[in-house]
Amino acid sequence: MSRYDENELIAEAEHILGDDQTVVAAGYFGLKDLFAAQVAGGTAGAAAGKLATDGGLAAGVGAALGGAAATKAFAESQGVTVQLLVALTEQSIHVLNRDTGGRLPERVVSFDRHTATVHISKVGLSRMVEISDDSGARIELHGTALPLSQLSKGDKAVLAELVS
């Protein structure tokens, strides 16, 4: 089984949240702003790779490494991991860090499902999810609805629950 399988995501979320929490849906999301960090890091990495060897392959490798490094650094500067787990229980929306390695807390933020404001917008096959509440807590996430993608199955389940 893949660690992106919906049942695996639910099991992971229940492990983090504790035995008294029954997760009805879980999906793999990212912080919305990570895309900009990835593009900026990729652009810088590509330029450095091209300058170092004046070759396309080095530019490509530099773009990949630069994008990954910038994405991770930006995420951690925001107190989150690159991969976030959104877990829904009957009462709550939980945003959880994945693979913290002890660097970050496992729980990012939680919202009451009945009082939180959720706005979902579409950008192609991407889904932008903004969750906020009256306390001022707010998070913007990015998920996918890509057909046939293992990643999208959990995301679609979470999105369906959020709009129901």
C-alpha positions as CSV (number, residue, x, y, z in Angstrom):
1,M,0.0,0.0,0.0
2,S,1.1,3.5,-0.7
3,R,1.5,6.0,2.1
4,Y,-0.9,8.2,0.1
5,D,-3.7,5.6,0.1
6,E,-6.7,7.1,1.9
7,N,-6.8,4.2,4.4
8,E,-3.1,4.8,5.3
9,L,-3.7,8.5,5.7
10,I,-6.7,7.8,8.0
11,A,-4.6,5.4,10.1
12,E,-1.7,7.9,10.2
13,A,-4.0,10.7,11.4
14,E,-5.7,8.5,14.0
15,H,-2.2,7.6,15.3
16,I,-1.3,11.3,15.7
17,L,-4.7,12.4,17.1
18,G,-5.0,9.4,19.5
19,D,-7.3,6.5,20.0
20,D,-10.3,8.6,21.0
21,Q,-10.5,10.3,17.5
22,T,-12.3,8.6,14.6
23,V,-11.2,10.1,11.3
24,V,-13.9,10.0,8.6
25,A,-11.7,11.4,5.8
26,A,-8.0,12.3,5.4
27,G,-6.0,13.7,2.5
28,Y,-2.5,14.9,1.6
29,F,-2.4,18.7,1.1
30,G,0.3,21.3,1.0
31,L,0.6,24.9,2.1
32,K,-0.8,27.1,-0.7
33,D,2.3,29.4,-0.7
34,L,4.8,26.5,-1.2
35,F,4.3,26.7,-5.0
36,A,5.8,30.2,-5.2
37,A,8.8,29.1,-3.1
38,Q,9.3,26.1,-5.3
39,V,9.3,28.3,-8.5
40,A,11.7,30.8,-7.0
41,G,14.1,28.1,-5.7
42,G,13.8,26.2,-9.0
43,T,14.6,29.4,-11.0
44,A,17.6,30.2,-8.8
45,G,18.8,26.6,-8.9
46,A,18.5,26.4,-12.7
47,A,20.5,29.6,-13.1
48,A,23.2,28.4,-10.8
49,G,23.4,25.0,-12.6
50,K,23.7,26.7,-16.0
51,L,26.4,29.1,-14.7
52,A,28.4,26.3,-13.2
53,T,28.6,24.1,-16.3
54,D,26.8,26.0,-19.0
55,G,24.7,22.9,-19.6
56,G,21.0,22.1,-19.8
57,L,21.3,19.0,-17.6
58,A,23.0,20.9,-14.8
59,A,20.3,23.6,-15.1
60,G,17.6,20.9,-14.8
61,V,19.3,19.3,-11.8
62,G,19.8,22.7,-10.2
63,A,16.2,23.6,-10.7
64,A,15.0,20.4,-9.1
65,L,17.3,20.7,-6.1
66,G,16.8,24.4,-5.7
67,G,13.0,24.0,-5.9
68,A,13.0,21.2,-3.3
69,A,15.4,23.1,-0.9
70,A,13.4,26.3,-1.1
71,T,10.1,24.5,-0.6
72,K,11.3,22.7,2.5
73,A,13.0,25.8,3.9
74,F,9.9,28.0,3.4
75,A,7.5,25.3,4.8
76,E,9.6,25.0,8.0
77,S,9.8,28.8,8.3
78,Q,6.0,28.7,8.5
79,G,6.0,25.9,11.1
80,V,4.8,23.2,8.7
81,T,6.2,20.3,6.8
82,V,6.0,20.2,3.0
83,Q,3.4,17.4,3.3
84,L,0.4,18.2,5.4
85,L,-2.3,15.7,6.4
86,V,-5.9,17.1,6.6
87,A,-8.0,14.9,8.8
88,L,-11.7,15.3,9.5
89,T,-13.5,13.9,12.4
90,E,-17.3,14.4,13.0
91,Q,-16.4,17.5,15.1
92,S,-13.1,18.8,13.9
93,I,-10.9,19.7,11.0
94,H,-7.2,18.9,11.9
95,V,-4.2,20.0,9.9
96,L,-1.2,17.8,10.8
97,N,2.5,17.8,9.9
98,R,3.9,14.7,8.3
99,D,7.4,13.4,8.7
100,T,8.5,16.0,11.3
101,G,11.6,14.2,12.4
102,G,11.1,15.9,15.8
103,R,11.7,19.3,14.3
104,L,8.1,20.5,14.3
105,P,4.9,19.7,16.3
106,E,2.7,17.1,14.8
107,R,-0.4,19.3,15.1
108,V,-0.6,22.5,13.1
109,V,-4.1,23.8,13.7
110,S,-7.6,22.5,14.4
111,F,-11.0,23.9,13.7
112,D,-14.5,23.1,14.8
113,R,-16.2,21.7,11.7
114,H,-19.5,23.3,12.6
115,T,-18.3,26.9,13.0
116,A,-15.2,27.1,10.7
117,T,-15.5,28.9,7.4
118,V,-14.3,26.9,4.5
119,H,-13.8,28.3,1.0
120,I,-12.8,26.0,-1.8
121,S,-11.7,27.3,-5.2
122,K,-10.5,25.6,-8.4
123,V,-7.4,26.3,-10.4
124,G,-7.3,23.7,-13.1
125,L,-7.0,20.3,-11.3
126,S,-5.8,22.0,-8.2
127,R,-8.1,22.8,-5.3
128,M,-7.3,25.8,-3.0
129,V,-8.8,25.4,0.4
130,E,-9.0,28.3,2.9
131,I,-10.1,27.4,6.4
132,S,-10.7,30.1,9.1
133,D,-12.6,30.6,12.3
134,D,-13.7,33.5,14.6
135,S,-10.6,33.3,16.7
136,G,-8.5,34.5,13.7
137,A,-6.9,31.1,13.0
138,R,-6.5,30.7,9.2
139,I,-4.7,28.4,6.8
140,E,-4.6,28.2,3.0
141,L,-4.0,24.8,1.5
142,H,-3.4,23.2,-1.9
143,G,-4.8,19.8,-2.9
144,T,-5.4,18.0,-6.1
145,A,-8.3,16.5,-8.1
146,L,-6.0,14.9,-10.7
147,P,-7.8,11.9,-12.2
148,L,-6.2,8.5,-11.5
149,S,-3.8,10.0,-9.0
150,Q,-3.3,8.2,-5.7
151,L,-2.8,11.6,-4.1
152,S,-6.2,12.8,-5.2
153,K,-8.3,10.1,-3.6
154,G,-7.9,11.3,0.0
155,D,-8.1,14.9,-1.1
156,K,-11.4,14.3,-2.9
157,A,-12.8,12.6,0.2
158,V,-11.8,15.5,2.4
159,L,-13.2,18.1,-0.1
160,A,-16.5,16.2,-0.4
161,E,-16.8,16.1,3.4
162,L,-16.0,19.8,3.7
163,V,-18.8,20.8,1.4
164,S,-21.4,18.5,2.8
